[in-house]
Amino acid sequence: MSVPFSDHCMPLVENEEQFACLLSRLKDECDHGRQSYLEIRSAELGSGGMTDSASFCLHRLDLRPSTRELFQAFHESCIRRKIARAEREGVVYEEGASEELLQKFYKLTVLTRRRHQIPPQPLSWFRNLLACLGEKIKIRLASHDGQAAAGILTIRYKTTMTYKYGCSDARFHRIGPMQRLLWRAIQEAKNDGLLSFDMGRTDWNNQGLLAFKDHWGGARSTLRYLSYPANRNQRSRRIPSGLAKLFFNVAPSAVLAAAGDILYRHLD
């Protein structure tokens, strides 16, 4: 079972034959009205006769090369120089799961989601993740001159570290706090013997984020969301545009956070 809102989660099968057997029983649950629909999010399995409902790009960085080789594969100006710039500028790194770090991370989350004109995840969502996942989860925060500049949240499972959430203050983008955070996380994963760094899904039309993740040298794959039955009404994965975006752009932070508390449970 995956954490809610996970980008992808492989069914517990070893081959396509086992997948077909599992799907047969699950489809039967839907056909007899015991479940309303079935969705599988995978980058590695065939469709199994299910219908494609969405498609995303998934970036994963192979951690088996040496640390030096990983670093040299990064884009020179967009990643390597930004990491060096952050070090020169005295960007401070913190990590942990304290309430103090969570509050700083959440303020940056609200800033970022406002910039994207969508509601932030509830503070309680992050607090529950930290409580449930324990040592597997970590907040990483970069600060400059005493001000929070960027934050990421990473989750470890078996041989993979996943970059799950990121947020930042746009005023500090030029000095590379996000690059410093991701490089620190990649170094930790490599030093601890993990095999991959999962950078998560990206919409194919988000060219800026696709380019940013490409600059880290990871491999692209197609993440397919498969649904059954084919004619079910697809829930919108996006917040409506127009007036809603205008509201998210101008609403006070407290109001924006409250909107996230109400709306987030209806998004996927």
Number of C-alpha atoms within 10 A of each C-alpha: 7 10 10 8 9 12 18 18 13 13 16 10 13 8 9 13 11 13 17 16 12 14 19 12 11 16 18 12 15 15 14 9 10 11 12 12 18 17 14 20 21 19 18 11 16 13 17 14 12 18 16 16 15 14 18 18 19 24 23 23 21 17 22 13 11 11 13 8 11 20 18 13 14 19 16 14 10 15 22 20 16 21 23 14 18 23 15 10 13 14 24 19 17 12 15 16 17 12 11 10 18 22 13 18 27 20 19 24 26 25 19 20 20 23 16 13 19 23 28 26 22 21 19 10 11 17 15 10 16 22 11 11 13 11 12 14 21 22 22 24 29 26 18 17 10 9 13 22 26 29 30 23 25 20 20 18 10 9 14 20 25 20 19 16 16 20 21 25 20 13 8 18 15 11 22 24 31 27 24 25 26 23 19 15 21 24 15 13 20 23 12 10 12 19 17 20 24 22 21 19 23 20 13 13 10 10 10 10 14 18 11 14 21 17 17 25 18 21 15 15 14 16 22 23 20 22 21 21 16 15 9 11 8 10 9 10 10 9 13 10 11 8 9 13 17 13 17 23 19 12 13 12 16 10 14 24 24 16 18 20 17 12 15 14 11 9 11 12
